[in-house]
C-alpha cells in the first residue's frame, strides 16, 4: 500500500512538473519572438510551437477524466476525510440504535 501511495505521489509531482515546463516553453517562445522582429522561418516555427503548446497543454491525465497534478492531492484528502466522517457517523448511529 505504501508503494502504491508513493507511485501516486510521484505521478502527481511529474504531472505538475510537466505543466510547469509547458508554461516555461510558452514564455521562452514569446520572448524569442519579441526579440527577433524579423519575419523569417524561425519566427514562424516558434509561433507554431507556441500555439500548439498553448492549445494542447501537455498533461498527465487519468484516461482523460481528470488531470493528475497538485490539485489531485487535495481531492484525495477531501474524499478520504468525507469517507472517514461518514463511517464515524454510521458507527455512532449504529451503536446508539443497539
N, C-alpha and C positions, 0 to 999 in steps of 0.2 A: 504494500500500500504506500509506503514511504517512497519507493522508487517511482510509482506512477505519479505521485504528487510532485516529485522532483521533475519528471518529464513535462508535466503541465506547466510548472513554473518556468522551465527553460523554454518551452514553446511560447509562452506569453512574453518573455523577455525578447526572444527573437522576433516575434511579431511587432513589438514596439520598436525595436531597432530597425526593422525593415521600413516601417512607416517614417521614422526619422530620416533615414537615408534617402527616401523618396523626396521628402521636403528639402533636404540639402541639395539634391540633384537639381530640383526646380530652381532653387535660389542661385546655384552656381551657373546654370544655363542662362538665366536672366541677367546675371552680372556680366557674363561674357558677351551677351547680345548687346548690352548697353555700351560696353567698352569698344566694340567693333561696329561702328555705324555703317560700314560698307555693306553693300547688298550682294554678297557673294555666296558661294556654295556652303561654306561653313555656317553662316548665319541661318541659312535655310534648314540645314540639318539640326542645328541647335534648337531652332524654333519647333521643328517637328518632334524632336525628342522631348522638349518641354511640354508640348501639348499632349503627347502620348502619356507621359508620366502623370500629368495633372488630371487627365480624363480617366485614365485606367490606373488608379493608385494601386501600386503593388501592396498586397496584404496577405496575411495568412488567415484563412477562414475555416470554419467547421462546416464543410460541404456547402458553403455559401449561405448558411443560416445566420451566422454572426461572425464578427471579426475577433481574432484572437490577439488581444493587446491588453494594456494595463486595465482597461475597464472590465475585463473578464474577471479579474481578481475580486473587484467589488461585487460583481454579480454573484460569484460563487459564495462569498462571505454572507451576503444578504439572504441568499437562498438557504444556506446552511442554518443561519440564525432563525429564519422563519420556520424551518422544519423542526428545529430543536424546541422552539416555543410551542409549536403545535403539539409535539409529543409530550411536553411537560403539562400542557393544559389537558390533554387527553388522559394522561396518567392521574392527574389530580381529580378530574371529574369521575374517573373510574373508581378511585379509592373512596370518594365521598358517597358514591351510589351503593357501595357494599356495606 
